[in-house]
């Protein structure tokens, strides 16, 4: 599934950008946004788990297309 690869790549890049932004804010202000950090990583983790669940269900049902796996 090509779409899932794009989503996973996007989530990884967004997590890296978020981490850099939080470190910059912490450096400049000296306050760590604990709740925001927890919410962000919880959100992205749930998104990846949901995507993995969809892919697993497709594989179990035999709907996986060999052309989508490259």
Biopython code that builds the backbone (N, CA, C, O; Angstrom):
import numpy as np
from Bio.PDB.StructureBuilder import StructureBuilder

atoms = [
    (1, "UNK", "N", (0.855, -1.174, 0.000)),
    (1, "UNK", "CA", (0.000, 0.000, 0.000)),
    (1, "UNK", "C", (0.903, 1.240, 0.000)),
    (1, "UNK", "O", (1.560, 1.541, 0.997)),
    (2, "UNK", "N", (0.926, 1.927, -1.092)),
    (2, "UNK", "CA", (1.801, 3.090, -1.234)),
    (2, "UNK", "C", (1.379, 4.230, -0.319)),
    (2, "UNK", "O", (2.220, 4.957, 0.208)),
    (3, "UNK", "N", (0.079, 4.380, -0.133)),
    (3, "UNK", "CA", (-0.424, 5.456, 0.721)),
    (3, "UNK", "C", (0.085, 5.318, 2.147)),
    (3, "UNK", "O", (0.427, 6.314, 2.784)),
    (4, "UNK", "N", (0.137, 4.093, 2.650)),
    (4, "UNK", "CA", (0.592, 3.878, 4.021)),
    (4, "UNK", "C", (2.069, 4.248, 4.173)),
    (4, "UNK", "O", (2.475, 4.763, 5.214)),
    (5, "UNK", "N", (2.857, 3.992, 3.155)),
    (5, "UNK", "CA", (4.276, 4.359, 3.219)),
    (5, "UNK", "C", (4.441, 5.869, 3.283)),
    (5, "UNK", "O", (5.326, 6.369, 3.976)),
    (6, "UNK", "N", (3.605, 6.590, 2.574)),
    (6, "UNK", "CA", (3.640, 8.051, 2.612)),
    (6, "UNK", "C", (3.240, 8.553, 3.993)),
    (6, "UNK", "O", (3.857, 9.475, 4.527)),
    (7, "UNK", "N", (2.211, 7.948, 4.568)),
    (7, "UNK", "CA", (1.745, 8.367, 5.893)),
    (7, "UNK", "C", (2.814, 8.100, 6.946)),
    (7, "UNK", "O", (3.075, 8.952, 7.794)),
    (8, "UNK", "N", (3.431, 6.925, 6.897)),
    (8, "UNK", "CA", (4.478, 6.592, 7.874)),
    (8, "UNK", "C", (5.657, 7.556, 7.740)),
    (8, "UNK", "O", (6.178, 8.042, 8.744)),
    (9, "UNK", "N", (6.068, 7.827, 6.530)),
    (9, "UNK", "CA", (7.165, 8.763, 6.304)),
    (9, "UNK", "C", (6.805, 10.163, 6.811)),
    (9, "UNK", "O", (7.625, 10.836, 7.436)),
    (10, "UNK", "N", (5.593, 10.583, 6.538)),
    (10, "UNK", "CA", (5.135, 11.894, 6.996)),
    (10, "UNK", "C", (5.111, 11.972, 8.516)),
    (10, "UNK", "O", (5.520, 12.982, 9.089)),
    (11, "UNK", "N", (4.641, 10.929, 9.170)),
    (11, "UNK", "CA", (4.594, 10.921, 10.640)),
    (11, "UNK", "C", (6.000, 10.990, 11.222)),
    (11, "UNK", "O", (6.234, 11.718, 12.187)),
    (12, "UNK", "N", (6.928, 10.249, 10.656)),
    (12, "UNK", "CA", (8.310, 10.283, 11.150)),
    (12, "UNK", "C", (8.904, 11.680, 10.972)),
    (12, "UNK", "O", (9.549, 12.199, 11.883)),
    (13, "UNK", "N", (8.692, 12.284, 9.819)),
    (13, "UNK", "CA", (9.222, 13.631, 9.575)),
    (13, "UNK", "C", (8.565, 14.673, 10.482)),
    (13, "UNK", "O", (9.236, 15.569, 10.994)),
    (14, "UNK", "N", (7.261, 14.551, 10.676)),
    (14, "UNK", "CA", (6.565, 15.479, 11.575)),
    (14, "UNK", "C", (7.027, 15.309, 13.017)),
    (14, "UNK", "O", (7.160, 16.295, 13.742)),
    (15, "UNK", "N", (7.273, 14.077, 13.441)),
    (15, "UNK", "CA", (7.784, 13.850, 14.793)),
    (15, "UNK", "C", (9.173, 14.461, 14.968)),
    (15, "UNK", "O", (9.474, 15.038, 16.013)),
    (16, "UNK", "N", (10.008, 14.332, 13.953)),
    (16, "UNK", "CA", (11.342, 14.929, 14.029)),
    (16, "UNK", "C", (11.249, 16.452, 14.084)),
    (16, "UNK", "O", (11.943, 17.089, 14.877)),
    (17, "UNK", "N", (10.393, 17.038, 13.244)),
    (17, "UNK", "CA", (10.216, 18.493, 13.253)),
    (17, "UNK", "C", (9.636, 18.971, 14.581)),
    (17, "UNK", "O", (10.050, 20.003, 15.109)),
    (18, "UNK", "N", (8.687, 18.227, 15.114)),
    (18, "UNK", "CA", (8.094, 18.576, 16.406)),
    (18, "UNK", "C", (9.148, 18.540, 17.507)),
    (18, "UNK", "O", (9.195, 19.429, 18.358)),
    (19, "UNK", "N", (9.986, 17.518, 17.489)),
    (19, "UNK", "CA", (11.041, 17.398, 18.498)),
    (19, "UNK", "C", (12.002, 18.571, 18.426)),
    (19, "UNK", "O", (12.381, 19.122, 19.460)),
    (20, "UNK", "N", (12.400, 18.959, 17.230)),
    (20, "UNK", "CA", (13.297, 20.098, 17.064)),
    (20, "UNK", "C", (12.625, 21.376, 17.571)),
    (20, "UNK", "O", (13.259, 22.184, 18.251)),
    (21, "UNK", "N", (11.347, 21.559, 17.242)),
    (21, "UNK", "CA", (10.618, 22.752, 17.690)),
    (21, "UNK", "C", (10.501, 22.799, 19.208)),
    (21, "UNK", "O", (10.661, 23.861, 19.809)),
    (22, "UNK", "N", (10.225, 21.661, 19.832)),
    (22, "UNK", "CA", (10.105, 21.618, 21.294)),
    (22, "UNK", "C", (11.461, 21.898, 21.953)),
    (22, "UNK", "O", (11.534, 22.617, 22.950)),
    (23, "UNK", "N", (12.519, 21.335, 21.399)),
    (23, "UNK", "CA", (13.845, 21.607, 21.951)),
    (23, "UNK", "C", (14.202, 23.091, 21.829)),
    (23, "UNK", "O", (14.793, 23.672, 22.740)),
    (24, "UNK", "N", (13.840, 23.691, 20.705)),
    (24, "UNK", "CA", (14.104, 25.116, 20.518)),
    (24, "UNK", "C", (13.312, 25.953, 21.530)),
    (24, "UNK", "O", (13.845, 26.884, 22.134)),
    (25, "UNK", "N", (12.046, 25.609, 21.703)),
    (25, "UNK", "CA", (11.218, 26.330, 22.681)),
    (25, "UNK", "C", (11.787, 26.157, 24.077)),
    (25, "UNK", "O", (11.855, 27.117, 24.844)),
    (26, "UNK", "N", (12.195, 24.949, 24.412)),
    (26, "UNK", "CA", (12.766, 24.696, 25.734)),
    (26, "UNK", "C", (14.048, 25.490, 25.932)),
    (26, "UNK", "O", (14.296, 26.012, 27.019)),
    (27, "UNK", "N", (14.860, 25.582, 24.889)),
    (27, "UNK", "CA", (16.104, 26.345, 24.964)),
    (27, "UNK", "C", (15.829, 27.834, 25.159)),
    (27, "UNK", "O", (16.482, 28.488, 25.972)),
    (28, "UNK", "N", (14.866, 28.366, 24.417)),
    (28, "UNK", "CA", (14.583, 29.806, 24.467)),
    (28, "UNK", "C", (13.819, 30.219, 25.723)),
    (28, "UNK", "O", (14.140, 31.238, 26.334)),
    (29, "UNK", "N", (12.821, 29.444, 26.108)),
    (29, "UNK", "CA", (11.935, 29.841, 27.198)),
    (29, "UNK", "C", (12.285, 29.133, 28.503)),
    (29, "UNK", "O", (12.122, 29.702, 29.582)),
    (30, "UNK", "N", (12.757, 27.912, 28.408)),
    (30, "UNK", "CA", (13.118, 27.158, 29.611)),
    (30, "UNK", "C", (11.949, 26.393, 30.205)),
    (30, "UNK", "O", (12.045, 25.898, 31.328)),
    (31, "UNK", "N", (10.841, 26.286, 29.471)),
    (31, "UNK", "CA", (9.671, 25.561, 29.951)),
    (31, "UNK", "C", (9.369, 24.438, 28.969)),
    (31, "UNK", "O", (9.294, 24.650, 27.759)),
    (32, "UNK", "N", (9.198, 23.248, 29.514)),
    (32, "UNK", "CA", (8.900, 22.091, 28.679)),
    (32, "UNK", "C", (7.389, 21.895, 28.597)),
    (32, "UNK", "O", (6.737, 21.761, 29.632)),
    (33, "UNK", "N", (6.812, 21.874, 27.385)),
    (33, "UNK", "CA", (5.365, 21.674, 27.250)),
    (33, "UNK", "C", (5.000, 20.186, 27.366)),
    (33, "UNK", "O", (4.745, 19.518, 26.364)),
    (34, "UNK", "N", (4.980, 19.690, 28.592)),
    (34, "UNK", "CA", (4.816, 18.262, 28.849)),
    (34, "UNK", "C", (3.506, 17.726, 28.275)),
    (34, "UNK", "O", (3.502, 16.678, 27.628)),
    (35, "UNK", "N", (2.413, 18.416, 28.499)),
    (35, "UNK", "CA", (1.115, 17.947, 28.031)),
    (35, "UNK", "C", (1.062, 17.913, 26.505)),
    (35, "UNK", "O", (0.539, 16.962, 25.924)),
    (36, "UNK", "N", (1.589, 18.926, 25.866)),
    (36, "UNK", "CA", (1.615, 18.968, 24.406)),
    (36, "UNK", "C", (2.457, 17.832, 23.846)),
    (36, "UNK", "O", (2.067, 17.195, 22.867)),
    (37, "UNK", "N", (3.590, 17.577, 24.449)),
    (37, "UNK", "CA", (4.461, 16.495, 23.989)),
    (37, "UNK", "C", (3.742, 15.153, 24.111)),
    (37, "UNK", "O", (3.744, 14.354, 23.174)),
    (38, "UNK", "N", (3.134, 14.913, 25.258)),
    (38, "UNK", "CA", (2.410, 13.661, 25.460)),
    (38, "UNK", "C", (1.267, 13.484, 24.486)),
    (38, "UNK", "O", (1.065, 12.396, 23.949)),
    (39, "UNK", "N", (0.514, 14.554, 24.255)),
    (39, "UNK", "CA", (-0.626, 14.486, 23.338)),
    (39, "UNK", "C", (-0.150, 14.249, 21.906)),
    (39, "UNK", "O", (-0.748, 13.454, 21.181)),
    (40, "UNK", "N", (0.904, 14.921, 21.500)),
    (40, "UNK", "CA", (1.397, 14.783, 20.123)),
    (40, "UNK", "C", (1.854, 13.354, 19.840)),
    (40, "UNK", "O", (1.453, 12.752, 18.844)),
    (41, "UNK", "N", (2.693, 12.818, 20.720)),
    (41, "UNK", "CA", (3.211, 11.482, 20.473)),
    (41, "UNK", "C", (2.143, 10.414, 20.664)),
    (41, "UNK", "O", (2.209, 9.366, 20.021)),
    (42, "UNK", "N", (1.177, 10.645, 21.517)),
    (42, "UNK", "CA", (0.054, 9.716, 21.645)),
    (42, "UNK", "C", (-0.761, 9.710, 20.348)),
    (42, "UNK", "O", (-1.156, 8.649, 19.864)),
    (43, "UNK", "N", (-1.008, 10.884, 19.796)),
    (43, "UNK", "CA", (-1.754, 10.999, 18.542)),
    (43, "UNK", "C", (-1.050, 10.273, 17.403)),
    (43, "UNK", "O", (-1.672, 9.484, 16.692)),
    (44, "UNK", "N", (0.241, 10.532, 17.227)),
    (44, "UNK", "CA", (0.956, 9.912, 16.109)),
    (44, "UNK", "C", (1.095, 8.403, 16.303)),
    (44, "UNK", "O", (1.065, 7.650, 15.330)),
    (45, "UNK", "N", (1.244, 7.961, 17.541)),
    (45, "UNK", "CA", (1.336, 6.530, 17.802)),
    (45, "UNK", "C", (0.023, 5.827, 17.462)),
    (45, "UNK", "O", (0.024, 4.760, 16.847)),
    (46, "UNK", "N", (-1.085, 6.425, 17.862)),
    (46, "UNK", "CA", (-2.393, 5.835, 17.560)),
    (46, "UNK", "C", (-2.629, 5.805, 16.054)),
    (46, "UNK", "O", (-3.182, 4.834, 15.539)),
    (47, "UNK", "N", (-2.227, 6.829, 15.356)),
    (47, "UNK", "CA", (-2.384, 6.846, 13.902)),
    (47, "UNK", "C", (-1.603, 5.704, 13.242)),
    (47, "UNK", "O", (-2.115, 5.036, 12.343)),
    (48, "UNK", "N", (-0.375, 5.486, 13.686)),
    (48, "UNK", "CA", (0.429, 4.411, 13.111)),
    (48, "UNK", "C", (-0.138, 3.037, 13.464)),
    (48, "UNK", "O", (-0.138, 2.135, 12.627)),
    (49, "UNK", "N", (-0.620, 2.871, 14.695)),
    (49, "UNK", "CA", (-1.233, 1.595, 15.086)),
    (49, "UNK", "C", (-2.491, 1.331, 14.269)),
    (49, "UNK", "O", (-2.732, 0.198, 13.852)),
    (50, "UNK", "N", (-3.286, 2.354, 14.040)),
    (50, "UNK", "CA", (-4.501, 2.190, 13.238)),
    (50, "UNK", "C", (-4.155, 1.798, 11.806)),
    (50, "UNK", "O", (-4.798, 0.924, 11.224)),
    (51, "UNK", "N", (-3.155, 2.435, 11.248)),
    (51, "UNK", "CA", (-2.723, 2.107, 9.893)),
    (51, "UNK", "C", (-2.212, 0.672, 9.821)),
    (51, "UNK", "O", (-2.492, -0.039, 8.855)),
    (52, "UNK", "N", (-1.465, 0.244, 10.837)),
    (52, "UNK", "CA", (-0.976, -1.133, 10.880)),
    (52, "UNK", "C", (-2.134, -2.122, 11.003)),
    (52, "UNK", "O", (-2.101, -3.198, 10.406)),
    (53, "UNK", "N", (-3.147, -1.759, 11.771)),
    (53, "UNK", "CA", (-4.316, -2.623, 11.913)),
    (53, "UNK", "C", (-5.066, -2.785, 10.605)),
    (53, "UNK", "O", (-5.532, -3.877, 10.280)),
    (54, "UNK", "N", (-5.183, -1.705, 9.861)),
    (54, "UNK", "CA", (-5.849, -1.767, 8.554)),
    (54, "UNK", "C", (-5.066, -2.677, 7.613)),
    (54, "UNK", "O", (-5.648, -3.514, 6.923)),
    (55, "UNK", "N", (-3.770, -2.513, 7.588)),
    (55, "UNK", "CA", (-2.928, -3.332, 6.705)),
    (55, "UNK", "C", (-3.004, -4.796, 7.111)),
    (55, "UNK", "O", (-3.081, -5.670, 6.249)),
    (56, "UNK", "N", (-2.984, -5.077, 8.409)),
    (56, "UNK", "CA", (-3.065, -6.453, 8.897)),
    (56, "UNK", "C", (-4.385, -7.097, 8.485)),
    (56, "UNK", "O", (-4.418, -8.253, 8.064)),
    (57, "UNK", "N", (-5.458, -6.347, 8.611)),
    (57, "UNK", "CA", (-6.775, -6.874, 8.228)),
    (57, "UNK", "C", (-6.833, -7.156, 6.723)),
    (57, "UNK", "O", (-7.400, -8.164, 6.302)),
    (58, "UNK", "N", (-6.257, -6.281, 5.926)),
    (58, "UNK", "CA", (-6.223, -6.504, 4.478)),
    (58, "UNK", "C", (-5.450, -7.772, 4.142)),
    (58, "UNK", "O", (-5.858, -8.540, 3.271)),
    (59, "UNK", "N", (-4.348, -7.988, 4.825)),
    (59, "UNK", "CA", (-3.535, -9.182, 4.569)),
    (59, "UNK", "C", (-4.300, -10.434, 4.978)),
    (59, "UNK", "O", (-4.300, -11.431, 4.256)),
    (60, "UNK", "N", (-4.948, -10.382, 6.134)),
    (60, "UNK", "CA", (-5.711, -11.538, 6.606)),
    (60, "UNK", "C", (-6.864, -11.877, 5.677)),
    (60, "UNK", "O", (-7.193, -13.051, 5.510)),
    (61, "UNK", "N", (-7.478, -10.887, 5.077)),
    (61, "UNK", "CA", (-8.596, -11.118, 4.173)),
    (61, "UNK", "C", (-8.142, -11.450, 2.754)),
    (61, "UNK", "O", (-8.966, -11.744, 1.888)),
    (62, "UNK", "N", (-6.847, -11.405, 2.521)),
    (62, "UNK", "CA", (-6.313, -11.760, 1.217)),
    (62, "UNK", "C", (-6.499, -10.681, 0.171)),
    (62, "UNK", "O", (-6.409, -10.949, -1.027)),
    (63, "UNK", "N", (-6.759, -9.451, 0.623)),
    (63, "UNK", "CA", (-6.964, -8.360, -0.333)),
    (63, "UNK", "C", (-5.686, -7.627, -0.677)),
    (63, "UNK", "O", (-5.704, -6.664, -1.443)),
    (64, "UNK", "N", (-4.569, -8.081, -0.111)),
    (64, "UNK", "CA", (-3.307, -7.398, -0.375)),
    (64, "UNK", "C", (-2.895, -7.628, -1.822)),
    (64, "UNK", "O", (-2.871, -8.761, -2.302)),
    (65, "UNK", "N", (-2.582, -6.567, -2.490)),
    (65, "UNK", "CA", (-2.181, -6.633, -3.889)),
    (65, "UNK", "C", (-0.656, -6.602, -3.946)),
    (65, "UNK", "O", (-0.037, -5.763, -3.292)),
    (66, "UNK", "N", (-0.049, -7.486, -4.702)),
    (66, "UNK", "CA", (1.404, -7.553, -4.796)),
    (66, "UNK", "C", (1.969, -6.245, -5.342)),
    (66, "UNK", "O", (3.090, -5.875, -4.991)),
    (67, "UNK", "N", (1.239, -5.549, -6.175)),
    (67, "UNK", "CA", (1.723, -4.294, -6.759)),
    (67, "UNK", "C", (1.787, -3.183, -5.705)),
    (67, "UNK", "O", (2.551, -2.230, -5.856)),
    (68, "UNK", "N", (0.991, -3.304, -4.644)),
    (68, "UNK", "CA", (0.988, -2.273, -3.600)),
    (68, "UNK", "C", (2.146, -2.416, -2.634)),
    (68, "UNK", "O", (2.411, -1.487, -1.870)),
    (69, "UNK", "N", (2.848, -3.544, -2.635)),
    (69, "UNK", "CA", (3.878, -3.807, -1.648)),
    (69, "UNK", "C", (5.250, -3.278, -2.008)),
    (69, "UNK", "O", (6.171, -3.375, -1.196)),
    (70, "UNK", "N", (5.417, -2.730, -3.180)),
    (70, "UNK", "CA", (6.756, -2.234, -3.550)),
    (70, "UNK", "C", (7.025, -0.873, -3.046)),
    (70, "UNK", "O", (8.104, -0.330, -3.280)),
]
sb = StructureBuilder()
sb.init_structure("model")
sb.init_model(0)
sb.init_chain("A")
sb.init_seg("    ")
for serial, (resi, resn, name, xyz) in enumerate(atoms, 1):
    if name == "N":
        sb.init_residue(resn, " ", resi, " ")
    sb.init_atom(name, np.array(xyz, "f"), 0.0, 1.0, " ", f" {name:<3s}", serial, name[0])
structure = sb.get_structure()
